[in-house]
Every structure is written in structure tokens, then in C-alpha cells.
Amino acid sequence: MRRGNEMATKRKLRRTARRAAIRRATARSSQGRLLDTVHQIWLAGLGAASKASQGAPRLMDDLVSEGARVHAEARGAAEKALRGLLESVQTSITARVGEARGQAAETLNNLEKIFQTRVHRALSQLGVPSAEEVEALSKRIDLLNANIDRVTGARGRVRGRGNAARRAAAAAAAH
């Protein structure tokens, strides 16, 4: 019987030790510490409210006003931190959008160049003259038309006027 009691006592001790180890591990964890802190704050608040209601109503008013002040300060700090965070995010997003726009514009320019090159190559293979070639031909045609007008105009005048007119037309044509 004595031995049975000793074994039961040892089992209880082991169980108690395990439970204590679990409690310590929980208390060490950040969640456990946070819960302990919240619980202590709750208990402190209850104790302060109890003392204030029992002893002096003025103390209760002081505690309420102090709590309101602390709450306002904490709220202001949280709002300031949130504004800073939002401004940081907005700046980051604006920068990324700018980069994306730049990359898109560059890609479109490259695509346009590739398209123009391929169209020019296809037109060249088909024998279609380029805009520069058409412009050069137009200038040559204009020059030829001007020369024709000068020559035909000089001949028409030469026929109707005589020797002096022929010499002037010949001189003009020589230039």
C-alpha cells in the first residue's frame, strides 16, 4: 500500500511538473506574454474602478479623464503612423506607375520602329519607291517642266519677233 501511494505521488508530481513547464512555455511565448499583460491591465482597471467607486467619486473622474487623455494620445500617434505609412505606399506606387509608363512608352516606340522597318522592307521587295525617292523624282520633274517651259517659251517668242528676240532666247536657254 505504501508503495502504491509513493507511485501515485510520483505520478502527481510528474503531472504537476509537466503542467508547470507548459505554463512557463506559454508564458514565454509572445502570445502568452500579451495575454498576461492584457489580463494585468484588466485587473488594474477593475481595481482602480473599485477603489474609485468606494472611496472618492473625484478619483473616478480623474481616472476617466486620464484614460481619455491616454486614449487620445495613442489614437493621434496611431493616425500619424498610418498617415506616414499611406504616404510611403503612395510614393512607392507612384514611382512604380511612372516606371511602368516609361517601359510601356519605350516598348511602343520599339514596336513602331520594328513595324516601320518591316513595312519599308516589304514595299522595297515589291518595288514600290520610298517617299524620299518620290520626292527626288518630283523635284526632277519640276526642274524638267521649268526647262521645257523656258525652251518652248523662248521658241514661241523667237518666231514672232525676229533676230533680237532669237538672241535673247538663246542667251536665256544657255543659262
TORLO-214330 format. One record per residue (C-alpha): residue in one letter; residue number from 1; x, y, z. Coordinates in steps of 0.02 Angstrom, whole numbers, plus 32768, in hexadecimal, padded with zeros to 4 digits. Layout:
BEGIN
type: A&seq: NUM&east: X&north: Y&up: Z
...
This chain:
BEGIN
type: M&seq: 1&east: 8000&north: 8000&up: 8000
type: R&seq: 2&east: 808D&north: 8072&up: 802B
type: R&seq: 3&east: 80E0&north: 8050&up: 7F88
type: G&seq: 4&east: 803F&north: 8074&up: 7F2A
type: N&seq: 5&east: 8030&north: 811D&up: 7F81
type: E&seq: 6&east: 80E3&north: 8147&up: 7F53
type: M&seq: 7&east: 80C2&north: 811F&up: 7E9C
type: A&seq: 8&east: 8023&north: 8185&up: 7E9C
type: T&seq: 9&east: 8081&north: 8216&up: 7EEC
type: K&seq: 10&east: 810B&north: 8209&up: 7E69
type: R&seq: 11&east: 808A&north: 820A&up: 7DDE
type: K&seq: 12&east: 8037&north: 82A4&up: 7E27
type: L&seq: 13&east: 80E0&north: 82FB&up: 7E35
type: R&seq: 14&east: 8109&north: 82D1&up: 7D81
type: R&seq: 15&east: 805F&north: 8311&up: 7D47
type: T&seq: 16&east: 8074&north: 83B0&up: 7DAE
type: A&seq: 17&east: 8123&north: 83CA&up: 7D68
type: R&seq: 18&east: 80E5&north: 83B2&up: 7CB6
type: R&seq: 19&east: 8057&north: 842D&up: 7CD2
type: A&seq: 20&east: 80D0&north: 84AD&up: 7D1C
type: A&seq: 21&east: 8145&north: 8497&up: 7C87
type: I&seq: 22&east: 80B5&north: 84B2&up: 7C0F
type: R&seq: 23&east: 807F&north: 854E&up: 7C6E
type: R&seq: 24&east: 8131&north: 8592&up: 7C68
type: A&seq: 25&east: 813E&north: 856F&up: 7BAD
type: T&seq: 26&east: 8098&north: 85C6&up: 7B91
type: A&seq: 27&east: 80CC&north: 8659&up: 7BFC
type: R&seq: 28&east: 816F&north: 8665&up: 7B9A
type: S&seq: 29&east: 8118&north: 866B&up: 7AF4
type: S&seq: 30&east: 80EB&north: 8716&up: 7AB4
type: Q&seq: 31&east: 8033&north: 86ED&up: 7AB3
type: G&seq: 32&east: 803C&north: 86B2&up: 7B66
type: R&seq: 33&east: 8097&north: 8750&up: 7B9B
type: L&seq: 34&east: 8019&north: 87BA&up: 7B3F
type: L&seq: 35&east: 7F89&north: 8760&up: 7B92
type: D&seq: 36&east: 7FDB&north: 8774&up: 7C3B
type: T&seq: 37&east: 7FF4&north: 882E&up: 7C1D
type: V&seq: 38&east: 7F41&north: 8846&up: 7BE3
type: H&seq: 39&east: 7F03&north: 87E5&up: 7C7A
type: Q&seq: 40&east: 7F6B&north: 8850&up: 7CF1
type: I&seq: 41&east: 7F2A&north: 88F0&up: 7CA0
type: W&seq: 42&east: 7E79&north: 88B0&up: 7CB2
type: L&seq: 43&east: 7E94&north: 8887&up: 7D68
type: A&seq: 44&east: 7EE5&north: 8930&up: 7D88
type: G&seq: 45&east: 7E51&north: 8986&up: 7D37
type: L&seq: 46&east: 7DD7&north: 8922&up: 7DA0
type: G&seq: 47&east: 7E38&north: 894A&up: 7E3E
type: A&seq: 48&east: 7E40&north: 8A04&up: 7E13
type: A&seq: 49&east: 7D86&north: 8A08&up: 7DED
type: S&seq: 50&east: 7D5F&north: 89AF&up: 7E8F
type: K&seq: 51&east: 7DC9&north: 8A26&up: 7EF7
type: A&seq: 52&east: 7D83&north: 8ABD&up: 7E9E
type: S&seq: 53&east: 7CCE&north: 8A89&up: 7EB7
type: Q&seq: 54&east: 7CEB&north: 8A5F&up: 7F6D
type: G&seq: 55&east: 7D5A&north: 8AEC&up: 7FA2
type: A&seq: 56&east: 7D48&north: 8B89&up: 7F3F
type: P&seq: 57&east: 7CDF&north: 8BB4&up: 7EA7
type: R&seq: 58&east: 7D60&north: 8C38&up: 7E7B
type: L&seq: 59&east: 7DE5&north: 8BB0&up: 7E68
type: M&seq: 60&east: 7D72&north: 8B58&up: 7DEB
type: D&seq: 61&east: 7D61&north: 8BF9&up: 7D87
type: D&seq: 62&east: 7E1E&north: 8C0F&up: 7D8B
type: L&seq: 63&east: 7E38&north: 8B5E&up: 7D4D
type: V&seq: 64&east: 7DB9&north: 8B74&up: 7CC2
type: S&seq: 65&east: 7E09&north: 8C17&up: 7C88
type: E&seq: 66&east: 7EB7&north: 8BC9&up: 7C90
type: G&seq: 67&east: 7E79&north: 8B34&up: 7C2C
type: A&seq: 68&east: 7E2C&north: 8BAA&up: 7BAA
type: R&seq: 69&east: 7ED0&north: 8C0A&up: 7B9D
type: V&seq: 70&east: 7F37&north: 8B6B&up: 7B86
type: H&seq: 71&east: 7EBA&north: 8B2C&up: 7B07
type: A&seq: 72&east: 7EC3&north: 8BCF&up: 7AA4
type: E&seq: 73&east: 7F82&north: 8BCC&up: 7AA4
type: A&seq: 74&east: 7F86&north: 8B17&up: 7A6C
type: R&seq: 75&east: 7F06&north: 8B3A&up: 79E5
type: G&seq: 76&east: 7F68&north: 8BD2&up: 79A7
type: A&seq: 77&east: 8008&north: 8B6D&up: 79A0
type: A&seq: 78&east: 7FB0&north: 8AE1&up: 7943
type: E&seq: 79&east: 7F63&north: 8B5A&up: 78C6
type: K&seq: 80&east: 800C&north: 8BAD&up: 78AA
type: A&seq: 81&east: 805F&north: 8B05&up: 788D
type: L&seq: 82&east: 7FD3&north: 8AD2&up: 7817
type: R&seq: 83&east: 7FE3&north: 8B75&up: 77B4
type: G&seq: 84&east: 809E&north: 8B5A&up: 77A4
type: L&seq: 85&east: 8083&north: 8AA9&up: 776A
type: L&seq: 86&east: 8000&north: 8ADE&up: 76EA
type: E&seq: 87&east: 8071&north: 8B68&up: 76A7
type: S&seq: 88&east: 80FF&north: 8AEB&up: 7697
type: V&seq: 89&east: 808F&north: 8A70&up: 763A
type: Q&seq: 90&east: 804C&north: 8AFA&up: 75CA
type: T&seq: 91&east: 80FD&north: 8B35&up: 759F
type: S&seq: 92&east: 8131&north: 8A83&up: 7579
type: I&seq: 93&east: 8099&north: 8A64&up: 750B
type: T&seq: 94&east: 80B1&north: 8B09&up: 74AF
type: A&seq: 95&east: 8167&north: 8ADC&up: 748C
type: R&seq: 96&east: 8137&north: 8A2F&up: 744D
type: V&seq: 97&east: 80AE&north: 8A75&up: 73DE
type: G&seq: 98&east: 812B&north: 8AF1&up: 7395
type: E&seq: 99&east: 81A5&north: 8A65&up: 7371
type: A&seq: 100&east: 811C&north: 89FD&up: 7321
type: R&seq: 101&east: 80E7&north: 8A90&up: 72B3
type: G&seq: 102&east: 819A&north: 8AAC&up: 727D
type: Q&seq: 103&east: 81B0&north: 89F6&up: 7252
type: A&seq: 104&east: 810B&north: 89F3&up: 71F3
type: A&seq: 105&east: 813A&north: 8A8F&up: 718E
type: E&seq: 106&east: 81E4&north: 8A45&up: 7166
type: T&seq: 107&east: 8195&north: 89A0&up: 7132
type: L&seq: 108&east: 8118&north: 89FB&up: 70C1
type: N&seq: 109&east: 81A5&north: 8A5F&up: 7070
type: N&seq: 110&east: 8208&north: 89C0&up: 7050
type: L&seq: 111&east: 816E&north: 896A&up: 700A
type: E&seq: 112&east: 814D&north: 89FF&up: 6F96
type: K&seq: 113&east: 8201&north: 89FB&up: 6F57
type: I&seq: 114&east: 81F5&north: 8940&up: 6F35
type: F&seq: 115&east: 8150&north: 8957&up: 6EDA
type: Q&seq: 116&east: 8196&north: 89E5&up: 6E6E
type: T&seq: 117&east: 8231&north: 8981&up: 6E44
type: R&seq: 118&east: 81CB&north: 88EA&up: 6E0E
type: V&seq: 119&east: 8152&north: 8952&up: 6DA6
type: H&seq: 120&east: 81E3&north: 89AB&up: 6D51
type: R&seq: 121&east: 8237&north: 8905&up: 6D2D
type: A&seq: 122&east: 8196&north: 88BB&up: 6CE5
type: L&seq: 123&east: 8177&north: 8954&up: 6C77
type: S&seq: 124&east: 822B&north: 894F&up: 6C39
type: Q&seq: 125&east: 821B&north: 8898&up: 6C0B
type: L&seq: 126&east: 817D&north: 88C1&up: 6BA9
type: G&seq: 127&east: 81D9&north: 894D&up: 6B4D
type: V&seq: 128&east: 8173&north: 89DC&up: 6B97
type: P&seq: 129&east: 81DF&north: 8A79&up: 6B9F
type: S&seq: 130&east: 81FE&north: 8AC9&up: 6C48
type: A&seq: 131&east: 81C1&north: 8B77&up: 6C78
type: E&seq: 132&east: 8270&north: 8BBC&up: 6C5F
type: E&seq: 133&east: 827B&north: 8B73&up: 6BB0
type: V&seq: 134&east: 81D0&north: 8BBA&up: 6B83
type: E&seq: 135&east: 8205&north: 8C65&up: 6BC7
type: A&seq: 136&east: 82A6&north: 8C62&up: 6B5F
type: L&seq: 137&east: 8245&north: 8C30&up: 6AC2
type: S&seq: 138&east: 81C7&north: 8CBD&up: 6AE1
type: K&seq: 139&east: 8254&north: 8D3B&up: 6AED
type: R&seq: 140&east: 82A1&north: 8CFB&up: 6A4B
type: I&seq: 141&east: 81F8&north: 8D03&up: 69F3
type: D&seq: 142&east: 81DE&north: 8DB5&up: 6A30
type: L&seq: 143&east: 828B&north: 8DE5&up: 69F0
type: L&seq: 144&east: 826A&north: 8D91&up: 6948
type: N&seq: 145&east: 81C2&north: 8DE9&up: 6938
type: A&seq: 146&east: 8214&north: 8E90&up: 695E
type: N&seq: 147&east: 8298&north: 8E6F&up: 68D9
type: I&seq: 148&east: 8213&north: 8E3B&up: 685B
type: D&seq: 149&east: 81AF&north: 8ED8&up: 687F
type: R&seq: 150&east: 8249&north: 8F43&up: 686A
type: V&seq: 151&east: 8278&north: 8EEF&up: 67C6
type: T&seq: 152&east: 81C9&north: 8EEF&up: 677C
type: G&seq: 153&east: 81A9&north: 8FA0&up: 67B8
type: A&seq: 154&east: 824C&north: 8FDA&up: 6768
type: R&seq: 155&east: 8224&north: 8F86&up: 66C1
type: G&seq: 156&east: 8176&north: 8FD1&up: 66BC
type: R&seq: 157&east: 81BD&north: 907E&up: 66D6
type: V&seq: 158&east: 8248&north: 9060&up: 6658
type: R&seq: 159&east: 81CF&north: 9038&up: 65CC
type: G&seq: 160&east: 8167&north: 90D2&up: 65E5
type: R&seq: 161&east: 81EB&north: 9159&up: 6603
type: G&seq: 162&east: 8284&north: 9147&up: 6596
type: N&seq: 163&east: 8342&north: 913F&up: 65AE
type: A&seq: 164&east: 8351&north: 91A1&up: 6652
type: A&seq: 165&east: 82D0&north: 9133&up: 66A4
type: R&seq: 166&east: 832C&north: 9096&up: 6669
type: R&seq: 167&east: 83CE&north: 90D0&up: 66B6
type: A&seq: 168&east: 837A&north: 90F6&up: 675E
type: A&seq: 169&east: 8324&north: 904D&up: 675F
type: A&seq: 170&east: 83C6&north: 8FF4&up: 6735
type: A&seq: 171&east: 8420&north: 9050&up: 67C1
type: A&seq: 172&east: 8396&north: 9023&up: 683C
type: A&seq: 173&east: 839C&north: 8F6D&up: 6808
type: A&seq: 174&east: 8458&north: 8F68&up: 681E
type: H&seq: 175&east: 844A&north: 8F94&up: 68D5
